[in-house]
């Protein structure tokens, strides 16, 4: 739409109202033609740059594919690379279990776990037997769910941000902005963004904590974490580490390590949500806070019905068109419906030890921000 306030015509040179109208239309036409031409030229320029960039990226992928597959974890933060003297980080040594704890002899030390041990599935047929859980609307063994969720997010990783904008009409950015406003994050703090994927929140926290603070972006999925890593490095975020971690254990991180924990649209994909909440409580410092941004239950019944219709028709269709993957987006819609409602999640947080728990409904309860504190 053309802004008429930017078009200045000298009325002293017009002889009549009809001439005025004709000249205005001509002026508008010229401006519209120019805008269209500029838009086309701009789009062509962007397309050319994108094509060149994609071609270059493809060549790099082909050249380095064997190395990446052999050293999958090497792209992410290693034990020795985490900042020294800061609370967060991986515990790398322990006393040899064969040495008595009271021995005065210097005990040899060994690694507690391999860099990727913590993302191993804690649910096996030995630990859980035939115990079942939900994968969307489907019932599966607990031991199966983690791998199936991993397949979903590996499939959607490259299109995740685009699909978020399309699915929510861009409103997800406002939801995240509101969650950040409740975080109370300050300069110098240590922040852990769990299941942070493409790094929307971590990017903001990197700026807010400043050079004396530190942010860890963690995710269980290597494909998602790689997207976030590339994005934040390109943005110049040099106070962020990228760590593969399972939300159910948060094994790489020590107790009482972080001032702030966030998990945005990730909790519903965790197999054992209670275990994840207990792990979050463990690594949070006393006085620290947890923020959970997640889809929830609409509080307005007519909206709920319309939302269901949209979720189970439009989302899989968009997933098919944009990401060539309708089934993954069907699962994501189903996983939203299976997630605990606002009050149930608040009670789960309290059972994990969090105090002063509350929640704020956004967009009539389609999304909610839950908050809890560690005493």
C-alpha positions, 0 to 999 in steps of 0.5 A: 500500500502506498503512503499518500503522505509521502507524495507531495504535489505542488497545488499551484501548478494544477489548473483544476480538480480533475487535473489534480485527480489525474496527476495524483493517479499518475503519481500513484501509478509511477510510485506503485510501478517503482515499488513493484520493480524494486520489490522484484529486483530485491527478491531476485537479489535475495534469491541469487544470494540464497542460491549461492549460499545454499550451493556453497553450503552443500559443497561444504556438507559433501566435503565434510560429511564423512568427518561429521558422521564420524565425530558427531559430538565434536561440533558441540562444546567439549568438557575441556572447553567449558569456562573454568571457574564457573558453576556450570559444566560437566563433571569429568573426574571421579574417584576410582570405585575400587579405592576406599573413600578414606584412603590417603593414597592419591587415587587415579581418576577416570572420566565419569561419562563420555560426552554423549552418554547423557543423551542415551535413552534412560528408558529401556526394557530393563528399567521400564519393562513394558511400561507405556506412554504416549507418542501423540495419540499413539501408545508406545513403550517408554523405551521407544518414545525418545528415538521416535521424537528424535526422528521427528525433530531431525526431520523438521530441524532445517524448516523449524523456524519457518514453520513456527512463523507459519503455524503461529502467524508469527505470534510465537515471537510475542509468546517468547518475548513475554516469557523473557520478560518474566525471566528476571535475567540480569548481567553476569548470570548463568542461564541454561536453555533446555531443549533450546533448539534453534536458539531464539531465547538463548540469543536474547539471554546472551545479550542480557547476561553480558560478557561476565555472564554465560548461557548454555544452549542444550538440546537432545537432538544434534540436528536441532542443536547444530541449527542453533549453534550456526545461528548464534555463532553467526550472530556473534554470541561468544558467551554461549556453549552448545551441549547435547543433553537429555532433559530427563537427567541434565547429566552434564551439569552439576548441582546448583549451577544456574540462576535461570532455567528455561524450556520453550515448547520442549517439555511436552516431548519429554518421556518422563516429565516428572524426572525432567522437572526434578533434574531442573530443580537439581541444577538450579541455584537456590533462589533461581527460577524456572520458566516453562513456555509450552502449549496448553489448554484453551480456556475458551471453548469455541476457540478450543474447537476452532483450534483443534480444526486448525491443528489437525488440518492446516498444520499437517498440510503446511508441514507437507508443503513446506517441510515435505513432512506431514506426519511429524507435524501431525505428531506435534499437534497431537503432542500438544493435546496430550500435554498436561493442562495449566493446573496439572503442570503447576502441581507437577512443578510443586511436587518436584520441589519448586515454590511460588509456582504460577502460570500466565495464559497467553492467547486465551490459554493456547500457550501458558508460561509457568514459573517456579522458584528454588528456595 
